[in-house]
């Protein structure tokens, strides 16, 4: 989950906190009947077991669960098996997407200049073995390349362009150079540290492209200044191809069909992770919590359908959840009254639990969770504006939805350090109790709360994953 955008920091403004505290105290009372803890919450709280969640996280985070890989498929089988052990009949929904396999090897050699280079690939770069004169192309903008070609119309034809990071997207730099005839591109950083970038999406016009550090790039630029230098760039194993990922779902039907409200509550998380990251917190924690809530809620009496879902390919831009929502009928969408999205809910090193809605406004999910949090912990959860997780497609379909996450997020998410030892059982327990009690408050028999207000259907790409591409 490339995580919260348009966030408002919790500690940034006392006024903000007081405003939402007032909202937290006023709103829930309009939605739920105020009842003391242990009247109905104990049916959920007494069953939640943090050890179960921790063990599931440990199992899922042995290796990265990249969408479309065998590791993801094994995770899907595990989730399906666990749901079956609770008495569910889970369904697996496959879907295809355009997936990328990064290079298995990269080489750069420069005539008369030995040594090793700290090469980094750009996501969606293509494979190739190219040779040619290495020429400096500034920032790689159309204007700069036009100036270069004005002096020599074949300045980049059949050559490898050395370009500095900045001003325009990496993809534009590569395409500009390719259109000018370059057979390869090397982009070096404009700040210290490794350059980890993406070209955004696949494109048949790309040429092999790699990244260098600032120091290496400046060394290379100085070396080729006023000198004709030949280089060879080799990228192997980079492939863009159609792959398959999966959503896994299970349904708890109303206990008594005669009292079925016709409403549906969806609770879920994404089960995939990113390349190189075991994804213990992001998002094996949310997946494990979804499984635990499925177990806890399986046999409690309800008059509302509860659907438990784990989504694939969230890290690639909410692909699984978007596919799921897009394949719902209008009638099914209208029946879903709430989406509880669990993403990064167990980090030892992250901040406090918050909720995020796409528009920053309260809805049925935030109101129910604020009420359960106040009953269990004495204070309502705050909410903020934020997207970039699987609640976004639901919200865009007009369904009340919120992301549950600890904020600020830990520094090591999306890294090899996202491991089981960073997981807090206390945070798992607390979050599961709040979410579980909130769901049950709405789903239990004869709840008299009003119907939720549907929100405006509006797609906003800013709330999807928008990785750094400049």
KOLDREN-615479 format. One record per residue (C-alpha): residue in one letter; x, y, z; residue number from 1. Coordinates in nm, 4 decimals. Last residue first. Layout:
<pts>
A / X / Y / Z / NUM $
...
</pts>
This chain:
<pts>
X / 1.0450 / 1.1888 / -1.1630 / 470 $
X / 0.8370 / 0.8703 / -1.1445 / 469 $
X / 0.7506 / 0.8493 / -0.7754 / 468 $
X / 0.4697 / 0.5979 / -0.7439 / 467 $
X / 0.1101 / 0.7055 / -0.7809 / 466 $
X / -0.1043 / 0.4291 / -0.6378 / 465 $
X / -0.4688 / 0.5199 / -0.6635 / 464 $
X / -0.6259 / 0.8140 / -0.4831 / 463 $
X / -0.4961 / 1.0625 / -0.7350 / 462 $
X / -0.6835 / 0.8726 / -1.0066 / 461 $
X / -1.0120 / 1.0184 / -0.8847 / 460 $
X / -1.3301 / 0.8415 / -0.9859 / 459 $
X / -1.6520 / 0.9954 / -0.8614 / 458 $
X / -1.9663 / 0.8318 / -0.7368 / 457 $
X / -2.1124 / 1.0656 / -0.4769 / 456 $
X / -2.1664 / 0.9057 / -0.1393 / 455 $
X / -2.4502 / 0.6807 / -0.0291 / 454 $
X / -2.6000 / 0.7699 / 0.3058 / 453 $
X / -2.6203 / 0.4777 / 0.5407 / 452 $
X / -2.9594 / 0.3371 / 0.6421 / 451 $
X / -3.0600 / 0.4336 / 0.9926 / 450 $
X / -2.9681 / 0.2377 / 1.3072 / 449 $
X / -3.2330 / 0.0119 / 1.4596 / 448 $
X / -3.0198 / -0.3009 / 1.5083 / 447 $
X / -3.2699 / -0.5813 / 1.5315 / 446 $
X / -3.0223 / -0.8679 / 1.5157 / 445 $
X / -2.6501 / -0.7932 / 1.4982 / 444 $
X / -2.4919 / -0.6640 / 1.1775 / 443 $
X / -2.4445 / -0.2982 / 1.2704 / 442 $
X / -2.2995 / -0.3468 / 1.6167 / 441 $
X / -2.1220 / -0.6559 / 1.4856 / 440 $
X / -1.9198 / -0.4588 / 1.2351 / 439 $
X / -1.8174 / -0.1972 / 1.4913 / 438 $
X / -1.7304 / -0.4639 / 1.7496 / 437 $
X / -1.5074 / -0.6427 / 1.4975 / 436 $
X / -1.3390 / -0.3205 / 1.3875 / 435 $
X / -1.2610 / -0.2054 / 1.7417 / 434 $
X / -1.1632 / -0.5526 / 1.8673 / 433 $
X / -0.9484 / -0.6217 / 1.5609 / 432 $
X / -0.7678 / -0.2904 / 1.6025 / 431 $
X / -0.6912 / -0.3457 / 1.9704 / 430 $
X / -0.5766 / -0.7054 / 1.9286 / 429 $
X / -0.3508 / -0.6320 / 1.6332 / 428 $
X / -0.2056 / -0.3292 / 1.8093 / 427 $
X / -0.1288 / -0.5360 / 2.1183 / 426 $
X / 0.0188 / -0.8182 / 1.9123 / 425 $
X / 0.2736 / -0.5734 / 1.7724 / 424 $
X / 0.4536 / -0.6793 / 1.4549 / 423 $
X / 0.8121 / -0.5706 / 1.3857 / 422 $
X / 0.9524 / -0.9209 / 1.4490 / 421 $
X / 0.7312 / -1.0548 / 1.1689 / 420 $
X / 0.9222 / -0.8721 / 0.8959 / 419 $
X / 0.8910 / -0.5542 / 0.6907 / 418 $
X / 1.2705 / -0.5048 / 0.6940 / 417 $
X / 1.3085 / -0.6253 / 0.3334 / 416 $
X / 1.1524 / -0.2907 / 0.2343 / 415 $
X / 0.8058 / -0.1720 / 0.1288 / 414 $
X / 0.7439 / -0.0490 / 0.4853 / 413 $
X / 1.0642 / 0.0419 / 0.6677 / 412 $
X / 0.9871 / 0.3981 / 0.7726 / 411 $
X / 0.6827 / 0.3038 / 0.9787 / 410 $
X / 0.3529 / 0.4698 / 0.8947 / 409 $
X / 0.2434 / 0.7865 / 1.0723 / 408 $
X / -0.0233 / 0.6754 / 1.1255 / 407 $
X / -0.1591 / 0.3277 / 1.1936 / 406 $
X / -0.4124 / 0.2143 / 0.9350 / 405 $
X / -0.7862 / 0.1483 / 0.9007 / 404 $
X / -0.9152 / 0.2576 / 0.5589 / 403 $
X / -1.2754 / 0.3690 / 0.5264 / 402 $
X / -1.5749 / 0.3019 / 0.3045 / 401 $
X / -1.9348 / 0.4160 / 0.2592 / 400 $
X / -2.0265 / 0.2813 / -0.0886 / 399 $
X / -2.0846 / 0.5272 / -0.3747 / 398 $
X / -1.8940 / 0.3286 / -0.6377 / 397 $
X / -1.5966 / 0.5627 / -0.5922 / 396 $
X / -1.5963 / 0.4755 / -0.2235 / 395 $
X / -1.5746 / 0.1047 / -0.3033 / 394 $
X / -1.2933 / 0.1607 / -0.5534 / 393 $
X / -1.1006 / 0.3663 / -0.2905 / 392 $
X / -1.1323 / 0.1310 / 0.0080 / 391 $
X / -0.8582 / -0.0872 / -0.1417 / 390 $
X / -0.5716 / 0.1475 / -0.0661 / 389 $
X / -0.4209 / 0.4645 / -0.2066 / 388 $
X / -0.6704 / 0.7002 / -0.0426 / 387 $
X / -0.6621 / 0.9569 / 0.2337 / 386 $
X / -0.8602 / 1.2179 / 0.4212 / 385 $
X / -0.8540 / 1.1909 / 0.7981 / 384 $
X / -1.0406 / 1.0174 / 1.0788 / 383 $
X / -0.9937 / 1.0134 / 1.4540 / 382 $
X / -1.0912 / 0.7084 / 1.6591 / 381 $
X / -1.3354 / 0.7763 / 1.9415 / 380 $
X / -1.2186 / 0.7719 / 2.3040 / 379 $
X / -1.2983 / 0.5564 / 2.6074 / 378 $
X / -1.1193 / 0.2462 / 2.4847 / 377 $
X / -1.3939 / -0.0109 / 2.4301 / 376 $
X / -1.7103 / 0.2002 / 2.4131 / 375 $
X / -1.5313 / 0.4947 / 2.2503 / 374 $
X / -1.3640 / 0.2675 / 1.9987 / 373 $
X / -1.6977 / 0.1021 / 1.9202 / 372 $
X / -1.8611 / 0.4427 / 1.8603 / 371 $
X / -1.5757 / 0.5716 / 1.6493 / 370 $
X / -1.5839 / 0.2488 / 1.4510 / 369 $
X / -1.9563 / 0.2774 / 1.3785 / 368 $
X / -1.9281 / 0.6429 / 1.2820 / 367 $
X / -1.6214 / 0.5896 / 1.0660 / 366 $
X / -1.7878 / 0.3061 / 0.8755 / 365 $
X / -2.1233 / 0.4834 / 0.8392 / 364 $
X / -1.9612 / 0.7923 / 0.6916 / 363 $
X / -1.7441 / 1.0796 / 0.8073 / 362 $
X / -1.5835 / 1.3155 / 0.5525 / 361 $
X / -1.2209 / 1.3215 / 0.4397 / 360 $
X / -1.3294 / 1.2663 / 0.0798 / 359 $
X / -1.1514 / 0.9337 / 0.0267 / 358 $
X / -1.1931 / 0.8245 / 0.3871 / 357 $
X / -0.9102 / 0.7474 / 0.6250 / 356 $
X / -0.9295 / 0.5956 / 0.9710 / 355 $
X / -0.6650 / 0.6252 / 1.2414 / 354 $
X / -0.4737 / 0.3897 / 1.4697 / 353 $
X / -0.1750 / 0.5468 / 1.6400 / 352 $
X / 0.1806 / 0.5663 / 1.5108 / 351 $
X / 0.3966 / 0.3064 / 1.3399 / 350 $
X / 0.6874 / 0.1190 / 1.4986 / 349 $
X / 0.5159 / -0.1937 / 1.6270 / 348 $
X / 0.3212 / -0.2288 / 1.3062 / 347 $
X / 0.0027 / -0.4329 / 1.3174 / 346 $
X / -0.2656 / -0.2650 / 1.1075 / 345 $
X / -0.0908 / -0.2079 / 0.7753 / 344 $
X / -0.4068 / -0.2145 / 0.5654 / 343 $
X / -0.7541 / -0.3150 / 0.6845 / 342 $
X / -1.0440 / -0.1866 / 0.4723 / 341 $
X / -1.3923 / -0.1820 / 0.6311 / 340 $
X / -1.6462 / -0.1379 / 0.3501 / 339 $
X / -2.0034 / -0.0452 / 0.4428 / 338 $
X / -2.3629 / -0.0502 / 0.3182 / 337 $
X / -2.3284 / -0.2956 / 0.0332 / 336 $
X / -2.6803 / -0.3565 / -0.1008 / 335 $
X / -2.6615 / -0.0792 / -0.3597 / 334 $
X / -2.3453 / -0.2275 / -0.5055 / 333 $
X / -2.5131 / -0.5663 / -0.5422 / 332 $
X / -2.8121 / -0.4125 / -0.7229 / 331 $
X / -2.5828 / -0.2166 / -0.9558 / 330 $
X / -2.4115 / -0.5429 / -1.0416 / 329 $
X / -2.0626 / -0.6084 / -0.9101 / 328 $
X / -1.7865 / -0.6735 / -1.1643 / 327 $
X / -1.6346 / -0.3269 / -1.1358 / 326 $
X / -1.6139 / -0.3672 / -0.7583 / 325 $
X / -1.4065 / -0.6860 / -0.7797 / 324 $
X / -1.1827 / -0.5643 / -1.0604 / 323 $
X / -1.1134 / -0.2439 / -0.8685 / 322 $
X / -1.0369 / -0.4463 / -0.5564 / 321 $
X / -0.7924 / -0.6630 / -0.7477 / 320 $
X / -0.6149 / -0.3844 / -0.9388 / 319 $
X / -0.5664 / -0.1438 / -0.6484 / 318 $
X / -0.2669 / 0.0112 / -0.8310 / 317 $
X / 0.0091 / -0.2479 / -0.8577 / 316 $
X / 0.0394 / -0.2861 / -0.4808 / 315 $
X / -0.3230 / -0.3894 / -0.4595 / 314 $
X / -0.2495 / -0.6813 / -0.6934 / 313 $
X / -0.4668 / -0.9348 / -0.5095 / 312 $
X / -0.7534 / -0.8706 / -0.2713 / 311 $
X / -0.8591 / -1.0503 / 0.0448 / 310 $
X / -1.2332 / -1.0544 / 0.1029 / 309 $
X / -1.4716 / -1.1227 / 0.3917 / 308 $
X / -1.8416 / -1.0640 / 0.3196 / 307 $
X / -2.0893 / -1.0095 / 0.6008 / 306 $
X / -2.4615 / -1.0525 / 0.5305 / 305 $
X / -2.6878 / -0.8804 / 0.7812 / 304 $
X / -2.9377 / -1.0243 / 1.0321 / 303 $
X / -2.6677 / -1.1528 / 1.2637 / 302 $
X / -2.6282 / -1.4185 / 1.5336 / 301 $
X / -2.2618 / -1.4980 / 1.6130 / 300 $
X / -2.1305 / -1.8157 / 1.4533 / 299 $
X / -1.8833 / -1.6965 / 1.1909 / 298 $
X / -1.8043 / -1.3587 / 1.3462 / 297 $
X / -1.4888 / -1.4646 / 1.5290 / 296 $
X / -1.3517 / -1.6808 / 1.2475 / 295 $
X / -1.4143 / -1.4215 / 0.9763 / 294 $
X / -1.2700 / -1.1570 / 1.2096 / 293 $
X / -0.9551 / -1.3668 / 1.2426 / 292 $
X / -0.9227 / -1.4125 / 0.8673 / 291 $
X / -0.9635 / -1.0397 / 0.8026 / 290 $
X / -0.7079 / -0.9729 / 1.0753 / 289 $
X / -0.4583 / -1.2074 / 0.9102 / 288 $
X / -0.5077 / -1.0322 / 0.5770 / 287 $
X / -0.4646 / -0.6906 / 0.7362 / 286 $
X / -0.1418 / -0.7980 / 0.9064 / 285 $
X / -0.0167 / -0.9777 / 0.5944 / 284 $
X / -0.0370 / -0.6339 / 0.4375 / 283 $
X / 0.1903 / -0.4554 / 0.4521 / 282 $
X / 0.2678 / -0.5481 / 0.8149 / 281 $
X / 0.4459 / -0.8731 / 0.7376 / 280 $
X / 0.5096 / -0.7750 / 0.3765 / 279 $
X / 0.8076 / -1.0000 / 0.3076 / 278 $
X / 0.9446 / -0.7143 / 0.0945 / 277 $
X / 1.1792 / -0.7807 / -0.1989 / 276 $
X / 0.9236 / -0.7026 / -0.4687 / 275 $
X / 0.6014 / -0.5689 / -0.3207 / 274 $
X / 0.3290 / -0.7441 / -0.1226 / 273 $
X / 0.0026 / -0.9192 / -0.2036 / 272 $
X / -0.2721 / -1.0177 / 0.0444 / 271 $
X / -0.4852 / -0.7050 / 0.0293 / 270 $
X / -0.7392 / -0.6423 / 0.3029 / 269 $
X / -1.1064 / -0.6999 / 0.3730 / 268 $
X / -1.4361 / -0.6315 / 0.5407 / 267 $
X / -1.7532 / -0.5968 / 0.3358 / 266 $
X / -2.0929 / -0.5392 / 0.5003 / 265 $
X / -2.4031 / -0.6406 / 0.3071 / 264 $
X / -2.7638 / -0.5328 / 0.3636 / 263 $
X / -3.0674 / -0.7408 / 0.2616 / 262 $
X / -3.2049 / -0.6999 / 0.6120 / 261 $
X / -3.2390 / -1.0765 / 0.6552 / 260 $
X / -3.4891 / -1.1410 / 0.9342 / 259 $
X / -3.6596 / -1.4338 / 0.7632 / 258 $
X / -3.3185 / -1.5636 / 0.6566 / 257 $
X / -3.2201 / -1.6143 / 1.0212 / 256 $
X / -2.8451 / -1.6326 / 1.0803 / 255 $
X / -2.7682 / -1.3874 / 0.8009 / 254 $
X / -2.5107 / -1.5332 / 0.5610 / 253 $
X / -2.1409 / -1.5173 / 0.6375 / 252 $
X / -1.9697 / -1.4964 / 0.3015 / 251 $
X / -1.6185 / -1.5847 / 0.1878 / 250 $
X / -1.3941 / -1.4131 / -0.0623 / 249 $
X / -1.0511 / -1.4591 / -0.2203 / 248 $
X / -0.9312 / -1.2220 / -0.4928 / 247 $
X / -0.6718 / -1.3542 / -0.7341 / 246 $
X / -0.3824 / -1.2666 / -0.9630 / 245 $
X / -0.3052 / -1.3760 / -1.3173 / 244 $
X / -0.0324 / -1.2438 / -1.5441 / 243 $
X / -0.0118 / -1.0801 / -1.8862 / 242 $
X / 0.3431 / -0.9940 / -1.9824 / 241 $
X / 0.6155 / -0.7352 / -1.9460 / 240 $
X / 0.9595 / -0.8953 / -1.9311 / 239 $
X / 1.3025 / -0.7809 / -1.8132 / 238 $
X / 1.5328 / -1.0851 / -1.8163 / 237 $
X / 1.8534 / -0.9218 / -1.9399 / 236 $
X / 1.9721 / -0.5610 / -1.9673 / 235 $
X / 2.3063 / -0.4950 / -2.1391 / 234 $
X / 2.4602 / -0.1541 / -2.2003 / 233 $
X / 2.7840 / -0.1206 / -2.3998 / 232 $
X / 2.9734 / 0.2060 / -2.4142 / 231 $
X / 3.1896 / 0.3931 / -2.6635 / 230 $
X / 3.3551 / 0.7232 / -2.5758 / 229 $
X / 3.4254 / 1.0235 / -2.7980 / 228 $
X / 3.5670 / 1.2994 / -2.5785 / 227 $
X / 3.4710 / 1.6605 / -2.5229 / 226 $
X / 3.3117 / 1.5637 / -2.1910 / 225 $
X / 3.2908 / 1.1840 / -2.1816 / 224 $
X / 3.4774 / 1.1478 / -1.8511 / 223 $
X / 3.3030 / 1.4393 / -1.6808 / 222 $
X / 2.9606 / 1.2914 / -1.7562 / 221 $
X / 3.0741 / 0.9497 / -1.6322 / 220 $
X / 3.2002 / 1.0866 / -1.3021 / 219 $
X / 2.8818 / 1.2924 / -1.2646 / 218 $
X / 2.6749 / 0.9812 / -1.3227 / 217 $
X / 2.8743 / 0.7738 / -1.0765 / 216 $
X / 2.8519 / 1.0368 / -0.8031 / 215 $
X / 2.4796 / 1.0957 / -0.8590 / 214 $
X / 2.4023 / 0.7253 / -0.8449 / 213 $
X / 2.3231 / 0.5356 / -1.1643 / 212 $
X / 1.9968 / 0.4240 / -1.3234 / 211 $
X / 1.9197 / 0.1894 / -1.6133 / 210 $
X / 1.7252 / 0.2086 / -1.9389 / 209 $
X / 1.6946 / -0.0362 / -2.2299 / 208 $
X / 1.4838 / 0.1292 / -2.5036 / 207 $
X / 1.1149 / 0.2137 / -2.4652 / 206 $
X / 0.8879 / 0.2510 / -2.7692 / 205 $
X / 0.6841 / -0.0614 / -2.6941 / 204 $
X / 0.5567 / 0.1009 / -2.3740 / 203 $
X / 0.4816 / -0.0632 / -2.0401 / 202 $
X / 0.3761 / 0.1578 / -1.7536 / 201 $
X / 0.5071 / 0.4098 / -1.5019 / 200 $
X / 0.8686 / 0.4277 / -1.6125 / 199 $
X / 0.9657 / 0.3467 / -1.2565 / 198 $
X / 1.2405 / 0.4631 / -1.0272 / 197 $
X / 1.4895 / 0.3584 / -0.7636 / 196 $
X / 1.7889 / 0.5945 / -0.7734 / 195 $
X / 2.0445 / 0.5050 / -0.5096 / 194 $
X / 2.1665 / 0.7691 / -0.2703 / 193 $
X / 2.2689 / 1.1339 / -0.2891 / 192 $
X / 2.0777 / 1.3736 / -0.5087 / 191 $
X / 2.0502 / 1.4496 / -0.8806 / 190 $
X / 2.0521 / 1.0808 / -0.9714 / 189 $
X / 2.1823 / 0.9404 / -1.2976 / 188 $
X / 1.9811 / 0.8262 / -1.5983 / 187 $
X / 2.1412 / 0.5903 / -1.8514 / 186 $
X / 1.9489 / 0.5401 / -2.1756 / 185 $
X / 1.9851 / 0.2987 / -2.4677 / 184 $
X / 1.9412 / 0.2798 / -2.8453 / 183 $
X / 1.9085 / 0.6559 / -2.8957 / 182 $
X / 1.7330 / 0.7637 / -3.2162 / 181 $
X / 1.5765 / 1.0952 / -3.1184 / 180 $
X / 1.2500 / 0.9116 / -3.0488 / 179 $
X / 1.4411 / 0.6900 / -2.8078 / 178 $
X / 1.5882 / 0.9904 / -2.6249 / 177 $
X / 1.2480 / 1.1535 / -2.5846 / 176 $
X / 1.0939 / 0.8203 / -2.4818 / 175 $
X / 1.3551 / 0.7575 / -2.2128 / 174 $
X / 1.3367 / 1.1090 / -2.0713 / 173 $
X / 0.9580 / 1.1073 / -2.0819 / 172 $
X / 0.9453 / 0.7775 / -1.8915 / 171 $
X / 1.1753 / 0.9154 / -1.6238 / 170 $
X / 0.9341 / 1.2013 / -1.5638 / 169 $
X / 1.0383 / 1.5614 / -1.6254 / 168 $
X / 1.2268 / 1.8316 / -1.4289 / 167 $
X / 1.4985 / 1.6115 / -1.2787 / 166 $
X / 1.7375 / 1.3188 / -1.3174 / 165 $
X / 2.0426 / 1.3670 / -1.5403 / 164 $
X / 2.0700 / 1.1944 / -1.8772 / 163 $
X / 2.3447 / 0.9903 / -2.0464 / 162 $
X / 2.2147 / 0.8833 / -2.3880 / 161 $
X / 2.3464 / 0.5728 / -2.5614 / 160 $
X / 2.3934 / 0.6111 / -2.9364 / 159 $
X / 2.2416 / 0.4760 / -3.2578 / 158 $
X / 2.1159 / 0.8211 / -3.3580 / 157 $
X / 2.1704 / 1.0618 / -3.0694 / 156 $
X / 2.3523 / 1.3482 / -3.2446 / 155 $
X / 2.2184 / 1.2550 / -3.5872 / 154 $
X / 2.0720 / 1.6012 / -3.6555 / 153 $
X / 2.3948 / 1.7607 / -3.5337 / 152 $
X / 2.3917 / 2.1210 / -3.4103 / 151 $
X / 2.0122 / 2.1471 / -3.4220 / 150 $
X / 2.0017 / 1.7936 / -3.2817 / 149 $
X / 2.1490 / 1.9132 / -2.9524 / 148 $
X / 1.9067 / 2.2057 / -2.9334 / 147 $
X / 1.6132 / 1.9724 / -3.0077 / 146 $
X / 1.7373 / 1.7357 / -2.7380 / 145 $
X / 1.7375 / 2.0213 / -2.4889 / 144 $
X / 1.3858 / 2.1292 / -2.5840 / 143 $
X / 1.2451 / 1.7771 / -2.5803 / 142 $
X / 1.3790 / 1.7289 / -2.2288 / 141 $
X / 1.6534 / 1.4747 / -2.1635 / 140 $
X / 1.7895 / 1.6502 / -1.8563 / 139 $
X / 2.1281 / 1.7013 / -2.0222 / 138 $
X / 2.1789 / 1.4657 / -2.3178 / 137 $
X / 2.5430 / 1.3627 / -2.2676 / 136 $
X / 2.6641 / 1.1112 / -2.5255 / 135 $
X / 2.7916 / 0.7551 / -2.4984 / 134 $
X / 2.8789 / 0.6210 / -2.8418 / 133 $
X / 2.7173 / 0.2920 / -2.9164 / 132 $
X / 2.6402 / -0.0554 / -2.7943 / 131 $
X / 2.3143 / -0.2303 / -2.7128 / 130 $
X / 2.2107 / -0.5580 / -2.5523 / 129 $
X / 1.8410 / -0.5417 / -2.4735 / 128 $
X / 1.5700 / -0.5989 / -2.2162 / 127 $
X / 1.2961 / -0.3442 / -2.1606 / 126 $
X / 1.2480 / -0.1027 / -1.8714 / 125 $
X / 0.9092 / -0.1405 / -1.7070 / 124 $
X / 1.0401 / -0.0654 / -1.3563 / 123 $
X / 1.3675 / 0.1195 / -1.3924 / 122 $
X / 1.6689 / -0.0934 / -1.3160 / 121 $
X / 1.9507 / 0.0013 / -1.0766 / 120 $
X / 2.3188 / -0.0161 / -1.1711 / 119 $
X / 2.5898 / 0.0348 / -0.9118 / 118 $
X / 2.8760 / 0.0299 / -1.1651 / 117 $
X / 3.1912 / -0.1792 / -1.1360 / 116 $
X / 3.5318 / -0.0649 / -1.2532 / 115 $
X / 3.7021 / 0.0102 / -1.5820 / 114 $
X / 3.7030 / 0.3201 / -1.7998 / 113 $
X / 3.8937 / 0.2723 / -2.1254 / 112 $
X / 3.5694 / 0.2018 / -2.3111 / 111 $
X / 3.2635 / 0.2024 / -2.0890 / 110 $
X / 3.1000 / -0.1223 / -1.9763 / 109 $
X / 2.7535 / -0.1502 / -1.8277 / 108 $
X / 2.5884 / -0.4746 / -1.7294 / 107 $
X / 2.2455 / -0.5724 / -1.5992 / 106 $
X / 2.1064 / -0.9101 / -1.4881 / 105 $
X / 1.7755 / -1.0659 / -1.3846 / 104 $
X / 1.5819 / -0.7653 / -1.5041 / 103 $
X / 1.2434 / -0.6950 / -1.3424 / 102 $
X / 0.9323 / -0.9017 / -1.4242 / 101 $
X / 0.6336 / -0.6820 / -1.5058 / 100 $
X / 0.2657 / -0.7678 / -1.5011 / 99 $
X / -0.0205 / -0.6648 / -1.7265 / 98 $
X / -0.3274 / -0.7814 / -1.5403 / 97 $
X / -0.5529 / -1.0840 / -1.5344 / 96 $
X / -0.8263 / -1.1759 / -1.2903 / 95 $
X / -0.9018 / -1.4834 / -1.0817 / 94 $
X / -1.1880 / -1.4849 / -0.8287 / 93 $
X / -1.1430 / -1.7532 / -0.5620 / 92 $
X / -1.4563 / -1.8429 / -0.3696 / 91 $
X / -1.4693 / -1.9482 / -0.0072 / 90 $
X / -1.7171 / -2.2003 / 0.1331 / 89 $
X / -1.6976 / -2.1132 / 0.5003 / 88 $
X / -1.6845 / -2.3501 / 0.7982 / 87 $
X / -1.3928 / -2.1998 / 0.9896 / 86 $
X / -1.1524 / -2.4549 / 0.8394 / 85 $
X / -1.2718 / -2.3491 / 0.4931 / 84 $
X / -1.1629 / -1.9922 / 0.5658 / 83 $
X / -0.8200 / -2.1182 / 0.6662 / 82 $
X / -0.7858 / -2.3261 / 0.3498 / 81 $
X / -0.8816 / -2.0339 / 0.1251 / 80 $
X / -0.6289 / -1.8071 / 0.2953 / 79 $
X / -0.3558 / -2.0708 / 0.2593 / 78 $
X / -0.4406 / -2.1333 / -0.1065 / 77 $
X / -0.4269 / -1.7599 / -0.1749 / 76 $
X / -0.0881 / -1.7365 / -0.0044 / 75 $
X / 0.0369 / -2.0211 / -0.2242 / 74 $
X / -0.0833 / -1.8337 / -0.5321 / 73 $
X / 0.0942 / -1.5206 / -0.4146 / 72 $
X / 0.4186 / -1.7143 / -0.3794 / 71 $
X / 0.3703 / -1.8690 / -0.7250 / 70 $
X / 0.3737 / -1.5197 / -0.8717 / 69 $
X / 0.1021 / -1.3062 / -1.0297 / 68 $
X / 0.0946 / -1.0479 / -0.7543 / 67 $
X / 0.4119 / -1.0418 / -0.5469 / 66 $
X / 0.3809 / -1.2308 / -0.2206 / 65 $
X / 0.7298 / -1.1671 / -0.0780 / 64 $
X / 0.8595 / -1.4645 / 0.1254 / 63 $
X / 0.8039 / -1.6015 / 0.4777 / 62 $
X / 0.5484 / -1.3298 / 0.5424 / 61 $
X / 0.2310 / -1.5384 / 0.5085 / 60 $
X / 0.3164 / -1.7901 / 0.7802 / 59 $
X / 0.4337 / -1.5312 / 1.0318 / 58 $
X / 0.1310 / -1.3168 / 0.9595 / 57 $
X / -0.0996 / -1.6124 / 1.0207 / 56 $
X / 0.0771 / -1.6843 / 1.3495 / 55 $
X / 0.0412 / -1.3231 / 1.4606 / 54 $
X / -0.3275 / -1.3224 / 1.3735 / 53 $
X / -0.3966 / -1.6363 / 1.5735 / 52 $
X / -0.1866 / -1.5064 / 1.8620 / 51 $
X / -0.3922 / -1.1862 / 1.8677 / 50 $
X / -0.7065 / -1.3810 / 1.9582 / 49 $
X / -1.0446 / -1.2116 / 1.9265 / 48 $
X / -1.3122 / -1.4232 / 2.0959 / 47 $
X / -1.3771 / -1.2210 / 2.4109 / 46 $
X / -1.3917 / -0.8997 / 2.2097 / 45 $
X / -1.6617 / -1.0238 / 1.9744 / 44 $
X / -1.9364 / -1.1526 / 2.2020 / 43 $
X / -1.8126 / -0.9020 / 2.4595 / 42 $
X / -1.9256 / -0.6172 / 2.2368 / 41 $
X / -2.2931 / -0.7074 / 2.2873 / 40 $
X / -2.3716 / -0.5864 / 2.6386 / 39 $
X / -2.0087 / -0.5974 / 2.7496 / 38 $
X / -1.9371 / -0.2284 / 2.6849 / 37 $
X / -2.2238 / 0.0046 / 2.7574 / 36 $
X / -2.4919 / 0.0895 / 2.5026 / 35 $
X / -2.5480 / 0.4072 / 2.3056 / 34 $
X / -2.7781 / 0.3194 / 2.0189 / 33 $
X / -2.5989 / 0.3793 / 1.6937 / 32 $
X / -2.6246 / 0.6441 / 1.4219 / 31 $
X / -2.6990 / 0.9812 / 1.5806 / 30 $
X / -2.4910 / 0.8959 / 1.8835 / 29 $
X / -2.2024 / 0.8229 / 1.6498 / 28 $
X / -2.1910 / 1.1804 / 1.5154 / 27 $
X / -2.1651 / 1.3969 / 1.8237 / 26 $
X / -1.8668 / 1.2689 / 2.0160 / 25 $
X / -1.6524 / 1.1975 / 1.7138 / 24 $
X / -1.7497 / 1.5248 / 1.5543 / 23 $
X / -1.6409 / 1.7081 / 1.8677 / 22 $
X / -1.3163 / 1.5130 / 1.8701 / 21 $
X / -1.2807 / 1.5910 / 1.5030 / 20 $
X / -1.2826 / 1.9620 / 1.5667 / 19 $
X / -1.0620 / 1.9274 / 1.8735 / 18 $
X / -0.7997 / 1.7394 / 1.6775 / 17 $
X / -0.8033 / 1.9866 / 1.3893 / 16 $
X / -0.7753 / 2.2797 / 1.6311 / 15 $
X / -0.4828 / 2.1115 / 1.8014 / 14 $
X / -0.3085 / 2.1039 / 1.4652 / 13 $
X / -0.0155 / 1.9110 / 1.3299 / 12 $
X / -0.0282 / 1.6266 / 1.5791 / 11 $
X / -0.2570 / 1.4049 / 1.3783 / 10 $
X / -0.1025 / 1.4941 / 1.0477 / 9 $
X / -0.3580 / 1.5690 / 0.7776 / 8 $
X / -0.3076 / 1.3317 / 0.4905 / 7 $
X / -0.3665 / 1.4107 / 0.1245 / 6 $
X / -0.2161 / 1.0721 / 0.0474 / 5 $
X / -0.1868 / 0.7717 / 0.2765 / 4 $
X / -0.0045 / 0.4633 / 0.1546 / 3 $
X / 0.1623 / 0.3030 / -0.0959 / 2 $
X / 0.0000 / 0.0000 / 0.0000 / 1 $
</pts>
